[in-house]
Amino acid sequence: MCELFAMSAGHHYTAHEYLPPFADRARANISGWGIGFFRNGTVLIEKSCEGIFTEDMLHDSFRRLSRVIDSRIILSHIRCPKSGHQKESHAQPLTDHFLDHNWLFIMTGESQKPMAYQSPRPIMSEELMAARVFEFIRDEMESGLASRPRQSLYQVLALGCKKLITNYPGRYRFFLANETVLFAFLNNSEVLTYQDPKALGEALVVTTVTGGLTEHPDNWSAFSQQDPSRGQILIISGADLLYLGHL
């Protein structure tokens, strides 16, 4: 399976302590990678279909980006060879503008039947499951707020996620973020969160990598989901986990 990483902070922050370990611990899955972040409300994405390691050398671009990117929210995706996608355009994160925000999206998962959803506004014409899921969630959020404007982003997202796993049964984990808030959804396996004990209140790290990204896995909190017909949504802003919702 592909692996996901996100960092949310209350101010511009670098992920140089976490992105290299993320790459190292996900190296068995690596067939491409991407990093997305925000600068002055604008989405910036760097991605590649190249392997992130050459023998034991971390890809120079990934290592450089780990050091220099500073943003309130940073997302990274490492692609699994089993995904079958070799094009750079198929690497994640994906992005789109809707509900007055720029958004980043990364996911890992599989559906029990082909993801046949056809959006009236596709973000790409090529077959890519992550794009179809992103479009589905985006369209559900937009239509939900159009029909009931007083709903919160969480409410329309939760309804969209419930409809996703009902209409397209499968196993999904995804991160969706704008410049101020990060949503993490899972209906299988787990996601883990971490705050550096020496820098509490600075940043919160979220990943799908088993055991976390530090030498002490006991400092990580795991959110697990065993029943794929149900789901969980984490809402994170700054360095705080604001809410955990169950579908």
C-alpha positions in Angstrom: 0.0 0.0 0.0 1.0 3.6 -0.5 2.0 5.6 2.6 0.8 9.0 3.7 2.3 11.8 5.7 1.0 15.1 7.0 2.2 17.8 9.3 0.0 20.6 10.7 1.4 23.5 12.7 0.2 26.8 14.2 2.8 28.7 12.1 5.2 28.1 9.3 7.2 25.0 10.2 9.6 22.6 8.5 9.2 18.8 8.5 12.9 18.1 8.1 12.9 15.8 11.2 10.1 13.7 9.8 10.1 13.5 6.0 13.4 11.6 5.7 12.3 8.9 8.2 9.0 8.8 6.4 10.8 8.0 3.1 13.1 5.5 4.8 10.3 3.6 6.6 8.2 3.5 3.5 11.0 2.5 1.1 9.5 -0.9 0.4 6.6 0.8 -1.3 8.5 3.4 -3.2 7.8 3.9 -6.9 7.3 7.6 -6.9 6.7 10.4 -4.4 5.2 13.9 -3.9 5.2 16.7 -1.4 2.5 19.5 -1.3 2.4 22.6 0.8 0.9 26.1 1.0 2.5 29.5 0.5 0.4 32.6 0.9 -2.7 30.5 0.3 -1.4 29.0 -2.9 -0.7 25.3 -3.3 2.7 24.2 -4.4 3.5 20.6 -5.3 6.7 18.8 -6.1 6.4 15.2 -7.3 8.4 12.6 -9.2 8.0 9.1 -10.7 11.6 8.4 -9.8 12.6 6.1 -6.9 13.2 8.0 -3.7 16.3 6.0 -2.9 19.2 5.0 -5.1 20.7 2.2 -3.0 20.9 4.0 0.4 21.0 7.6 -0.9 17.8 9.6 -0.4 16.6 11.4 -3.6 18.4 14.8 -3.6 15.2 16.7 -4.4 13.2 15.1 -1.6 16.0 15.7 0.9 16.3 19.4 -0.2 12.6 19.9 0.0 12.5 18.4 3.5 14.9 21.1 4.6 13.6 24.1 2.9 9.8 23.8 2.9 8.1 25.8 5.6 4.3 25.8 5.8 1.5 25.5 8.2 0.5 22.3 6.5 2.7 19.8 4.5 1.5 16.6 2.9 3.5 13.9 1.3 2.7 10.7 -0.5 4.9 7.7 -1.3 3.5 5.5 -4.1 3.3 1.7 -4.0 4.6 -0.2 -7.1 1.4 -2.2 -7.0 -0.6 0.9 -7.9 0.6 0.4 -11.4 1.1 4.1 -12.1 4.4 5.2 -13.5 3.5 8.7 -14.9 4.6 11.7 -12.9 1.1 13.2 -13.4 -0.3 10.2 -11.4 1.8 10.9 -8.4 0.2 12.6 -5.5 -0.7 15.0 -3.9 -3.6 16.1 -6.1 -5.1 19.6 -5.8 -8.2 21.6 -6.7 -9.9 24.8 -5.8 -13.4 24.6 -4.3 -15.5 26.2 -1.5 -13.3 29.3 -1.6 -10.1 27.3 -0.7 -7.2 25.6 -2.4 -7.0 22.0 -1.3 -4.5 19.2 -1.2 -5.5 15.5 -1.3 -3.5 12.2 -0.8 -4.9 8.7 -0.4 -4.1 5.0 -0.2 -6.7 2.3 -0.6 -8.5 -0.1 -2.8 -12.1 -0.5 -3.9 -14.0 -3.8 -4.1 -15.3 -2.8 -7.5 -14.0 -0.3 -10.1 -14.3 3.3 -9.1 -16.7 4.2 -11.8 -17.7 7.6 -10.5 -17.9 10.3 -13.3 -17.7 13.8 -12.0 -19.1 16.7 -14.0 -15.8 18.5 -13.3 -12.9 15.9 -13.4 -9.5 17.1 -12.2 -7.9 14.7 -14.8 -9.2 12.5 -17.6 -6.8 9.7 -16.9 -7.8 6.7 -14.9 -6.6 7.2 -11.3 -8.5 6.0 -8.3 -7.2 8.8 -6.1 -8.6 11.4 -8.6 -12.0 9.7 -8.7 -12.2 9.6 -4.8 -11.1 13.2 -4.6 -13.7 14.3 -7.1 -16.4 12.3 -5.4 -15.6 13.9 -2.0 -15.3 17.4 -3.4 -18.6 17.1 -5.3 -20.4 15.8 -2.2 -19.1 18.6 -0.1 -20.1 21.2 -2.7 -23.6 19.8 -3.2 -24.1 19.3 0.5 -23.3 23.0 1.3 -25.3 24.2 -1.7 -28.4 22.4 -0.4 -27.8 23.2 3.3 -25.5 26.2 3.6 -25.5 26.2 7.4 -23.8 22.8 7.6 -20.1 22.7 8.6 -17.3 21.4 6.5 -17.1 18.4 8.8 -20.7 17.6 8.3 -20.6 17.6 4.5 -17.3 15.7 4.5 -18.7 13.1 6.9 -21.8 12.6 4.7 -19.6 12.3 1.6 -17.3 9.7 3.2 -20.3 7.7 4.4 -21.7 7.8 0.8 -18.3 6.8 -0.6 -17.9 3.7 1.5 -21.6 2.7 0.9 -21.6 3.2 -2.9 -18.0 2.0 -3.5 -17.2 -0.5 -0.7 -13.5 -0.7 -0.1 -10.6 0.3 2.2 -9.7 4.0 2.2 -7.4 6.3 4.1 -7.0 9.8 2.9 -5.8 13.3 4.0 -7.6 16.4 2.8 -6.3 19.9 3.7 -6.6 23.5 3.0 -4.3 26.2 4.3 -5.7 26.0 7.9 -7.3 22.7 8.5 -6.4 19.0 7.9 -8.9 16.2 7.7 -7.8 12.6 8.0 -10.3 9.8 7.1 -9.9 6.1 7.6 -12.2 3.0 7.4 -9.5 0.4 7.8 -6.1 -0.1 9.4 -4.9 2.9 11.3 -3.4 6.4 11.2 -0.9 7.6 13.9 -0.4 11.1 15.3 2.6 12.5 17.1 3.7 15.7 19.0 7.3 16.1 20.0 7.3 16.1 23.8 10.0 18.8 23.7 7.9 21.0 21.4 4.3 20.6 22.5 1.9 22.9 20.8 4.3 23.5 17.8 3.2 20.9 15.3 1.2 17.6 14.9 2.5 14.9 12.6 0.1 12.3 11.1 1.1 9.2 9.1 0.0 5.8 8.0 3.4 4.2 8.5 3.2 1.4 11.1 5.1 2.3 14.3 5.5 5.9 13.5 8.5 7.9 12.4 10.6 8.2 15.5 12.7 5.9 17.6 10.1 5.7 20.4 6.8 4.4 19.0 5.2 4.7 22.4 4.9 8.4 21.9 2.6 7.9 18.9 -1.2 7.7 19.3 -3.0 5.2 17.0 -6.5 5.6 15.6 -7.6 2.2 14.3 -10.6 1.1 12.3 -11.5 -2.6 11.7 -14.9 -2.4 10.2 -14.7 -0.9 6.6 -18.4 -0.2 6.6 -17.7 2.4 9.3 -15.2 5.3 9.4 -13.4 7.9 11.4 -12.5 11.5 10.7 -9.8 13.4 12.5 -10.0 17.2 12.4 -6.6 18.9 13.0 -5.8 22.6 13.0 -2.5 24.0 14.1 -1.0 21.5 16.4 -4.3 20.4 17.9 -6.5 17.4 17.2 -9.8 19.3 17.5 -12.3 16.5 17.0 -12.6 12.8 16.3 -15.8 11.8 14.5 -17.2 8.3 13.9 -19.4 7.5 10.9 
